[in-house]
Structures are given as structure tokens and as C-alpha cells.
Amino acid sequence: MKYLVTGGAGFIGSALCHALMQEPDTELTVVDKLSYAANLASLAAFAGNPRYRFAQADICDGPAMRDLMAVARPDAVFHLAAETHVDRSIDSAAAFIQTNVVGTYQLLEAALQYWTKLPVEEAARFRFVHVSTDEVFGALGAEGQFTEATPYDPSSPYSASKAGSDHIVRAWHRTYGLPVVVSNCSNNYGARQFPEKLIPLTILNALRGAPISVYGKGENVRDWLCVDDHARALIALARMAPAGETYMIGGGAERTNLQVVNTICSLLDARFPERAPHANLIRFVADRPGHDFRYSVNCSKIAHDIGWRPKIAFEAGMEGTVRWYLENEDWWAPLRARAYTGQRLGLSAG
């Protein structure tokens, strides 16, 4: 199988690339703009591998995307390139609209041009897997779950841009027949996540004895999904999902933000008892504007249709995540130095 992964130097994208490259016959082409959150070190294990090709390009560049499709000749495209951080979208939404909406359009056009010229059997096998988020559905109360039929109700510029891209992808299937699959995942955690996100930010701040900021009272709930489980799900969708379908992907691990932070603090207490309790570093700060209260994902459809279920329990996954950051300072230290020092984002008026 030949695969094209956009955003492959990012967090979820690099996890997917590692999963794909474990298979000996995979040919992988990665395209990434190498914006602030990307890190080529995440793909360093593949350097020199004849089955791997990297192209630095912007998905908003239509001619470049068409050329890349022609060279890579993928059996499936995994579209993960996106601006993803809610707080940054609050500060400045323009990049989110450009990358997530315009970039998705350009990539779809390139894929459509490529797909229409494929032989019949190859065209039938081809899939365009669009990776989205559960944030497009807005907030839940204390009960209920998101399903594939939940109406869209995005709250932030980030989630609105992803909602727009989801609709465009489905339109390219309904109008032009492009065989797309849309996935809406819950919050991911794991290795190689850019340190502006809650879990790596908490780990790295705790390691240096800096305050750990928790929004509001820390009561907002997310369903946490290990990124390695997510990668398995995406590969299964590319191979088995019928064209035009949408699937929810979640970890079945609802936790409040405060519970997540306390889990990290406890793991670090066990590693560094002389610095315990790390929970003393927690500081409650003003909440994020438009902060959705709760997300919860119903994964019964993907379990029934594809046979995928999460395998990694939250506690085991978090222990592995903390261990990875402790053992890979050479990966995250350059990012802290050049791209993000740990400051709070999302406080401006746009």
C-alpha cells in the first residue's frame, strides 16, 4: 500500500506514520509545511529508508498538492494537516481558516483530479481519510454522548474551521463521488505532542517547578484517547470503511482536566518523591472564553463496522506518556526554546 499523510510531522500525524512504517511493504509520502508545531525529529527514524519520502509543502498550494499526488500515487490519503490549538485560534483565527478550510479544499481538488484518472480497481480502493475532532459538536451537559448523527455546533474559531472542512469533504463525496471517510476523534495524548497542549505542558512545567495552570475549577471533561490507538483506527478506516461514512473515535476515558493534571502529578511524585507533592504547583486561572464543558464520544459504530476498539487504558497510557517526556528531552527542549516557552495563550480579543 502507498500512503500520503498530510501533517505527518505533527503529533497525530507522526504517530500514524510510525504505525504505517511498521508494515514492511508500506510506501509512505509525508507532506508538512513545518509550521511552529511540526517537528522533523518526530520522523527521524525513517531517514534514509527507501520506502519513505518527505516533502515540505503547504496544503494551500494547489499545484504543489497536485504534483505530489502524481508522484506519490497513493492508495489512501490521510489528511491531518491543520491548525489545532483552541487558544491560538482565539488569539488569531486567520491561520485556522486558511489552513483548515482553504487547505482542505485545495487538497480535495488535488485528490479528485488524481482519483478520476485511476484505473477502475484502484479508484474503488482509494480512500481520502479526513481526520477531524469532536469539538465540532460543541458542548455536552453532564449526560449523553456525541454520535455520528449529532448536529454541529462549534464554539471556537478552531472548531468552526474544522466543522467547515468536514462539510467540504462530505460535499466532494456527494457532488463528485470522491471516496472520503470522515473521522471525529476525542482528545489525544501520547508521545511527540507539542508542549502547548494540556498534558505535555503540565509535565514540563511540573518538571521545572513552574505553576501548573488549570482553567476555571478544572471541571471541564474530555474523553481521552491514546494517539497509538487513534493511529490503529485510522489505518483500519482507510482499508475497511465504506466511502462516504463518518466514524467517531474515542478512548472511553472521561476525565476532568483536574483529574488529568492530578494523574500527572501523582506519576511524577512516584518518580521524584523529593519534589512531592507536585499538586502544590496547581494554580486555578480564569477560564478560556467559550470553553466547552464536556465531550464524550460513542464509538459503537466503528466497533460494529470496523472492529476497532481502544486497547490502551488511560492510566497505562499516561504512565507511558510521562515516561516518554522524561526520556526525550532532546525532542521537546528545542521546541520550548524556539517556538513556545510555556506562556498562556488565548487571552486576546482576536
Secondary structure, DSSP 8 states (H G I E B T S, - for coil): -EEEEETTTSHHHHHHHHHHHTSTT-EEEEEE---TT--GGGGGGGTT-TTEEEEE--TT-HHHHHHHHHHH--SEEEE------HHHHHH--HHHIIIIIIIHHHHHHHHHHHHTTS-HHHHHH-EEEEEEEGGGG--B-SS--B-TT------SHHHHHHHHHHHHHHHHHHHH---EEEEEE-EEESTT--TTSHHHHHHHHHHTT--EEEETTS--EEEEEEHHHHHHHHHHHHHH--TT-EEEE--S-EEEHHHHHHHHHHHHHHH-GGG--GGGGEEEE---TT---B--B--HHHHHHT-----S-HHHHHHHHHHHHHH-HHHHHHHHHHT--S-----S--
